[in-house]
Amino acid sequence: MRFASPWPIRARMGSRRSGDRLPDRHSRKTRYRSTLRMASDSRNETTLNFGAAVLGWVVPGLGQILIGERKRGIYVLVGILGLFMTGLFVGGLDCVDKDEDRLWFYGQAVAGPVAFGAAYANDALIKSGRATELVPTPPSMMEQSQNLPGRTVPAAKGLAHANEFGTLLCFLAGLLNLVAILDALVRVKGQCPYDRKMPERRAAGANP
């Protein structure tokens, strides 16, 4: 005994009308292969701007300005340096420390010479006691066992979450500048280097 389906045939067929034609499987494969070939040719034709990448590390955004992307370069300059300076304002000058926070400093150093300048100012002004007084701390148990005096720390040393947030912001500025350096390395003036074949791809897609 057969039961009729409660769904009408038109609903099972969907919205496809009798005049519509399903896309050919071979034509889709051909378009896909041609797209991959164009993308491969685009990557092979990409030139690397090593000079722009180096200048992008010296001054964030300078690499984009060098290759003609002035507006983009100004955005990068203001964004990265603004983020780095915000980190110094929040966490203090000692949030960039190449001795005590060496791993964090590796990421901060990608922001450019400004990170090395902040680390040098931290050593010359804060750690040396020239800008603030040095406060003695009680000796630790190991120092007591060896009859050693306690260490001295600067009175203006950043502590707690404020210093951690400042360190993180300066670290993020370095990571963002790494992205900007890679962008300047492969960017072509006026367009993304991976979209140079976009008009041809659209034409290939329109003509199966």
CORKAHU-V944690 format. One line per field, one symbol per residue. phi: phi as a letter, one per 40 degrees, with the letter a starting at -180 (. if undefined). psi: psi as a letter, one per 40 degrees, with the letter a starting at -180 (. if undefined). burial: + if it has 16 or more other ideal C-beta (glycine too) atoms within 10 Angstrom, else -. Layout:
phi->???
psi->???
burial->???
This chain:
phi->.bbccccccccccgccccccbcccccccccccccccccccccccccccccccccccccbdgcccccchcccccccccccccccccccccccgcccbbcbcbccccdccccchdcccccccccccbcccgccaccbcbcccccccccfbcccbbcccccbgcccccccccccccccccccccccccbcbdgacccbcccdcccccccbc
psi->hihihehiddddeaehideihiihddddddddddddddddddddehihgdddddddddhhedddddeegdddddddddddddddddddddeideegheddgddddddddeeaeddddddddddddddeedeiihhiiiiidddddefiiiihiidehiiadddddddddddddddddddddddddeiiheihdeededddddddddg.
burial->------------------------------+------+---+------+--++-+++-+++++++++-+--++--++-+++-++-+++-+++++++++--+--++-++++++-++--++-++--+++--------------------------+--++----++++++++++++-++--++-++++++----+--++---+--+----
